[in-house]
Amino acid sequence: MNNPYIPNLTLIESIKEETPNIRTFRLRLIDEDLREKFDFKPGQFIELSVFGYGEAPFSISSPPHIKGRFEVTIRKTGVVTSALFSLEEGSVVGIRGPFGRGWPLEEIKGKNLIIIGGGIGIAPLKPVIECIIKDRNKYGNVILLYGARTPKDIVYKEELSLWSNYIDVHLTVDKPGPEWRGKVGVVTTLFDYIKVDPENTYAFQCGPPIMMHFVTKKLLELGIASDKIFLSLERLMKCGMGFCGHCSIGGKYVCRDGPVFSFQEVKGFLEEAI
């Protein structure tokens, strides 16, 4: 029986700079058998080890139908991520997982969906978008509302342009640059530009805690039921398996019971959770 605490050796195939402090790492498990068996659901995460520095949890940012490799989009924030950013293509890291509960894509088939992302919070939403595009006729109207701090902080610039051919994409920034011709304001201002059928609409969101607080409030005001609003709560996770208790909030473990929760599940302790 494999020890779930031991990371599997993984090759960094490529590194793409998304913003000055965010990069997408394309990874491939070195063991061929493990590579063929590796599968995940959008919204799940891995624990990534940089040997000698530690490990940290990161959402998988590529869709599961691309086999043999996967991607994680990471912001440079601390010791582990700084060490990771010092590595080059061809370097070896370790991964454990996948872990957690992902987005309920089966539940929303035939329904409309609003996807709301803030900053790097779009990373765990990216596989949702790409799965929907792959099976576009299985879903209703899909709207993406995405906000970033400045134009240079927008993640997935190329992908956003491509996605706009299949779903309704709205962008905004908090602080515009001289070349920016788009909308300015927090992401909730984008709700003014869309129409919502609350009876037939779900919402998926991920971003800074303050963003999710106000987005959830807006969604409820629009009449979307609390059990149709889903959030990815990625903070506080450590072991990834619910053993260490580091991410325990309100009797739930974010890593094991989430990181994706419906608002109905977490509204009693939402302030603490996000």
C-alpha positions as CSV (number, residue, x, y, z in Angstrom):
1,M,0.0,0.0,0.0
2,N,1.4,3.4,-1.0
3,N,2.2,5.8,1.8
4,P,0.1,8.9,1.2
5,Y,2.7,11.1,3.0
6,I,5.5,10.2,0.5
7,P,5.5,12.5,-2.6
8,N,5.9,11.1,-6.1
9,L,8.7,12.4,-8.3
10,T,7.5,14.8,-10.9
11,L,9.2,16.6,-13.8
12,I,8.7,20.3,-14.5
13,E,8.1,20.1,-18.3
14,S,7.5,23.8,-18.9
15,I,7.1,27.1,-17.1
16,K,5.0,30.0,-18.3
17,E,5.1,33.4,-16.9
18,E,1.5,34.7,-16.4
19,T,2.3,37.9,-14.5
20,P,5.4,39.3,-12.8
21,N,4.8,37.1,-9.8
22,I,2.6,34.2,-11.1
23,R,3.7,31.3,-13.2
24,T,2.1,28.2,-14.6
25,F,4.1,25.0,-14.2
26,R,3.3,22.0,-16.5
27,L,4.1,18.8,-14.6
28,R,4.5,15.2,-15.6
29,L,4.8,12.3,-13.1
30,I,8.1,10.4,-13.8
31,D,6.7,6.9,-13.0
32,E,4.8,5.8,-16.1
33,D,2.2,3.7,-14.2
34,L,1.4,6.5,-11.8
35,R,1.2,8.9,-14.8
36,E,-1.4,6.7,-16.5
37,K,-3.5,6.3,-13.4
38,F,-3.4,9.9,-12.3
39,D,-6.8,11.4,-12.5
40,F,-8.6,14.3,-10.9
41,K,-11.7,16.4,-10.9
42,P,-11.8,20.2,-11.5
43,G,-11.4,21.9,-8.2
44,Q,-9.2,19.3,-6.6
45,F,-5.6,20.1,-5.4
46,I,-2.2,18.6,-5.0
47,E,0.5,19.0,-2.4
48,L,3.7,20.1,-4.2
49,S,7.1,19.6,-2.6
50,V,10.2,21.5,-3.3
51,F,12.8,19.2,-1.8
52,G,14.7,20.9,1.0
53,Y,12.2,23.7,1.4
54,G,8.8,22.1,2.1
55,E,5.4,21.5,0.5
56,A,2.3,23.5,-0.1
57,P,-1.2,22.9,-1.6
58,F,-2.1,24.2,-5.0
59,S,-5.2,23.7,-7.2
60,I,-4.8,21.9,-10.4
61,S,-5.4,24.5,-13.2
62,S,-5.6,22.2,-16.2
63,P,-8.6,20.1,-17.3
64,P,-8.6,16.3,-16.5
65,H,-9.2,15.3,-20.2
66,I,-5.6,16.3,-21.0
67,K,-3.8,13.1,-20.0
68,G,-0.2,12.5,-19.1
69,R,0.5,15.9,-17.6
70,F,-1.2,18.6,-15.6
71,E,-0.7,22.2,-14.6
72,V,-0.6,24.3,-11.5
73,T,-0.7,28.1,-11.5
74,I,1.2,29.6,-8.6
75,R,1.9,33.0,-7.1
76,K,5.2,33.7,-5.5
77,T,4.5,34.4,-1.8
78,G,6.7,32.5,0.6
79,V,9.6,30.0,1.1
80,V,8.2,27.1,-0.9
81,T,7.0,29.2,-3.8
82,S,10.2,31.2,-3.9
83,A,12.2,28.0,-4.1
84,L,9.9,26.7,-6.8
85,F,10.4,29.9,-8.8
86,S,14.1,29.4,-8.7
87,L,13.8,26.0,-10.5
88,E,14.2,25.6,-14.2
89,E,12.4,23.4,-16.8
90,G,13.6,19.8,-16.3
91,S,13.8,20.1,-12.5
92,V,12.2,17.5,-10.3
93,V,9.7,18.2,-7.6
94,G,7.3,16.0,-5.6
95,I,3.5,15.8,-5.5
96,R,0.9,14.1,-3.4
97,G,-2.7,13.8,-4.3
98,P,-5.1,14.7,-5.8
99,F,-7.1,15.6,-2.8
100,G,-10.4,17.1,-1.9
101,R,-13.8,17.7,-3.4
102,G,-14.1,19.5,-6.7
103,W,-16.8,21.6,-8.5
104,P,-20.2,19.9,-9.1
105,L,-20.0,19.8,-12.9
106,E,-22.5,17.0,-13.2
107,E,-25.1,18.8,-11.1
108,I,-25.0,21.9,-13.3
109,K,-25.5,20.2,-16.6
110,G,-28.3,21.9,-18.5
111,K,-28.1,24.9,-16.2
112,N,-26.8,28.4,-16.5
113,L,-23.5,29.2,-14.7
114,I,-21.9,32.4,-13.4
115,I,-18.1,32.0,-12.7
116,I,-16.5,34.7,-10.6
117,G,-12.8,34.9,-10.2
118,G,-10.4,37.4,-8.5
119,G,-6.7,37.5,-9.2
120,I,-5.1,34.0,-9.0
121,G,-8.5,32.7,-7.8
122,I,-9.2,32.0,-11.5
123,A,-6.8,29.1,-11.4
124,P,-9.1,26.5,-9.8
125,L,-11.9,27.8,-12.1
126,K,-9.9,27.4,-15.3
127,P,-10.5,23.6,-15.6
128,V,-14.2,24.2,-15.1
129,I,-14.2,26.6,-18.0
130,E,-12.2,24.2,-20.2
131,C,-14.4,21.2,-19.4
132,I,-17.5,23.2,-20.2
133,I,-16.0,24.4,-23.5
134,K,-15.1,20.7,-24.4
135,D,-18.8,19.7,-23.9
136,R,-20.4,23.1,-24.6
137,N,-23.8,21.7,-25.6
138,K,-24.3,20.1,-22.2
139,Y,-24.5,23.5,-20.4
140,G,-26.7,26.6,-20.6
141,N,-25.5,30.2,-20.6
142,V,-22.1,30.5,-19.0
143,I,-20.7,33.9,-17.9
144,L,-17.3,34.6,-16.5
145,L,-16.7,37.7,-14.3
146,Y,-13.0,38.2,-13.7
147,G,-11.3,41.0,-11.8
148,A,-7.6,41.7,-11.2
149,R,-5.7,44.5,-9.4
150,T,-4.1,46.0,-12.5
151,P,-4.0,45.0,-16.2
152,K,-0.6,43.4,-15.7
153,D,-2.0,41.2,-12.9
154,I,-4.5,39.5,-15.3
155,V,-3.9,35.8,-15.4
156,Y,-4.4,33.7,-18.5
157,K,-4.5,36.6,-21.0
158,E,-4.4,34.3,-24.0
159,E,-6.9,31.9,-22.6
160,L,-9.4,34.7,-21.8
161,S,-9.4,35.7,-25.4
162,L,-10.0,32.1,-26.6
163,W,-12.7,31.5,-24.0
164,S,-14.7,34.5,-25.2
165,N,-15.5,32.5,-28.3
166,Y,-17.5,30.1,-26.2
167,I,-18.7,31.8,-23.1
168,D,-19.6,35.4,-22.1
169,V,-16.4,37.0,-20.6
170,H,-16.4,40.2,-18.6
171,L,-13.1,41.7,-17.2
172,T,-12.4,44.6,-14.8
173,V,-9.3,46.0,-13.0
174,D,-9.1,48.0,-9.8
175,K,-6.4,50.3,-11.1
176,P,-6.2,50.9,-14.9
177,G,-3.0,51.4,-16.8
178,P,-2.4,53.8,-19.7
179,E,-3.3,51.2,-22.3
180,W,-6.3,49.8,-20.5
181,R,-9.6,50.4,-22.3
182,G,-11.8,48.0,-20.4
183,K,-13.9,48.3,-17.3
184,V,-12.6,49.7,-14.0
185,G,-13.9,48.6,-10.5
186,V,-14.2,45.7,-8.2
187,V,-15.5,42.4,-9.7
188,T,-19.0,42.9,-8.3
189,T,-19.5,45.9,-10.6
190,L,-19.6,43.5,-13.5
191,F,-23.0,42.2,-12.3
192,D,-24.4,45.4,-13.7
193,Y,-23.6,44.2,-17.2
194,I,-25.3,40.8,-17.1
195,K,-28.8,39.3,-16.8
196,V,-29.4,36.4,-14.5
197,D,-32.2,33.9,-14.3
198,P,-31.9,32.9,-10.6
199,E,-34.2,29.9,-10.8
200,N,-31.9,28.2,-13.4
201,T,-28.5,29.6,-12.4
202,Y,-25.5,28.3,-10.4
203,A,-22.5,30.2,-9.3
204,F,-18.9,29.1,-8.8
205,Q,-16.4,31.6,-7.3
206,C,-12.8,31.8,-6.0
207,G,-10.8,34.8,-5.0
208,P,-9.7,36.9,-2.0
209,P,-11.9,36.4,1.1
210,I,-13.3,40.0,0.9
211,M,-14.2,39.4,-2.8
212,M,-16.1,36.2,-2.0
213,H,-17.9,37.9,0.9
214,F,-19.4,40.6,-1.4
215,V,-19.9,38.3,-4.4
216,T,-21.9,35.9,-2.2
217,K,-24.0,38.8,-0.9
218,K,-24.7,40.0,-4.4
219,L,-25.6,36.5,-5.6
220,L,-28.1,36.1,-2.8
221,E,-29.6,39.5,-3.6
222,L,-30.1,38.3,-7.2
223,G,-32.2,35.4,-5.8
224,I,-29.7,32.6,-6.4
225,A,-30.3,29.9,-3.8
226,S,-27.5,29.3,-1.2
227,D,-27.2,25.6,-2.2
228,K,-26.4,26.8,-5.8
229,I,-23.6,29.1,-4.8
230,F,-20.2,27.3,-4.6
231,L,-16.9,28.6,-3.2
232,S,-13.4,27.2,-3.2
233,L,-11.9,27.8,0.3
234,E,-8.2,27.2,-0.2
235,R,-6.8,28.8,2.9
236,L,-5.2,27.0,5.9
237,M,-4.7,23.6,4.3
238,K,-1.5,21.6,5.3
239,C,-1.5,17.8,5.2
240,G,-4.2,17.6,2.5
241,M,-6.0,14.6,4.1
242,G,-7.7,15.9,7.2
243,F,-5.3,14.3,9.6
244,C,-3.4,17.3,11.0
245,G,-6.5,19.4,11.8
246,H,-4.8,22.6,10.5
247,C,-7.7,23.5,8.3
248,S,-10.6,22.5,10.6
249,I,-13.3,25.2,10.5
250,G,-16.8,24.7,12.0
251,G,-16.4,21.0,12.3
252,K,-15.3,20.6,8.6
253,Y,-11.9,20.0,7.1
254,V,-11.3,22.3,4.1
255,C,-8.9,19.8,2.5
256,R,-11.0,16.7,2.9
257,D,-14.6,18.1,2.9
258,G,-13.8,20.8,0.4
259,P,-12.0,22.8,-0.8
260,V,-15.3,23.4,-2.8
261,F,-18.3,24.0,-0.6
262,S,-21.8,25.3,-1.2
263,F,-22.7,28.4,0.6
264,Q,-25.5,26.4,2.3
265,E,-22.8,24.3,3.9
266,V,-20.6,27.1,5.2
267,K,-22.8,30.1,5.8
268,G,-22.8,29.5,9.5
269,F,-19.0,30.1,9.7
270,L,-18.4,31.9,6.4
271,E,-16.6,34.8,8.0
272,E,-14.2,32.5,9.7
273,A,-13.7,30.3,6.6
274,I,-13.0,33.0,4.1
